[in-house]
Amino acid sequence: MARLNYHRLGDSLLAGAMPFRADHVDALHAEGVTAVVNLCQEREYWDGERELILDAYASHGITELHRDTNEGPQTGTTQSRGYRCCLSRAAR
């Protein structure tokens, strides 16, 4: 199973790849995350993936702010999973 890739940028800020499994959200919750800023486009999710993540956020009381955005030129590599990021604020 793929581990969620993220980095701690400060005491209350994480940055990393989009969680796409419930255990990824479990890991964020274990880090104390209470809010996520999601910059992914809806089309970047597989069928059912977005709903799964929203349900996992809700079960852990994590709030999501979703801002659908483009990250530069529309090329195949720009929209790859590796470029999709979100910022998470950890609880103090």
Backbone hydrogen bonds, N-H to C=O, Kabsch-Sander energy under -0.5 kcal/mol:
donor,donor_aa,acceptor,acceptor_aa,energy
6,Y,4,L,-0.7
7,H,15,A,-2.9
9,L,7,H,-0.6
9,L,13,L,-2.8
10,G,13,L,-1.4
13,L,10,G,-0.9
14,L,88,S,-3.3
15,A,7,H,-2.3
16,G,86,C,-1.8
17,A,5,N,-2.5
18,M,84,R,-1.0
24,H,21,R,-1.0
25,V,21,R,-1.3
26,D,22,A,-2.0
27,A,23,D,-1.8
28,L,24,H,-1.9
29,H,25,V,-2.6
30,A,26,D,-2.3
31,E,27,A,-1.3
32,G,29,H,-1.6
33,V,28,L,-2.3
34,T,89,R,-2.2
35,A,89,R,-1.3
36,V,63,T,-2.7
37,V,87,L,-3.8
38,N,36,V,-0.6
38,N,65,L,-2.9
39,L,37,V,-0.6
39,L,85,C,-1.1
44,E,41,Q,-1.9
45,Y,42,E,-1.6
49,E,46,W,-1.9
50,R,46,W,-0.6
52,L,48,G,-1.9
53,I,49,E,-2.1
54,L,50,R,-2.6
55,D,51,E,-2.4
56,A,52,L,-2.1
57,Y,53,I,-2.9
58,A,54,L,-2.4
59,S,55,D,-2.2
60,H,56,A,-1.1
60,H,57,Y,-0.8
61,G,57,Y,-0.6
61,G,58,A,-0.9
62,I,57,Y,-2.7
63,T,34,T,-2.5
65,L,36,V,-3.2
66,H,64,E,-0.6
67,R,38,N,-3.3
67,R,65,L,-0.6
69,T,39,L,-0.9
72,G,70,N,-0.5
75,T,73,P,-1.7
79,Q,75,T,-1.5
80,S,77,T,-1.2
83,Y,80,S,-1.8
84,R,81,R,-1.0
85,C,83,Y,-0.6
86,C,16,G,-2.3
87,L,37,V,-1.7
88,S,14,L,-2.7
89,R,35,A,-2.3
90,A,12,S,-0.7
90,A,88,S,-0.6
91,A,32,G,-4.0
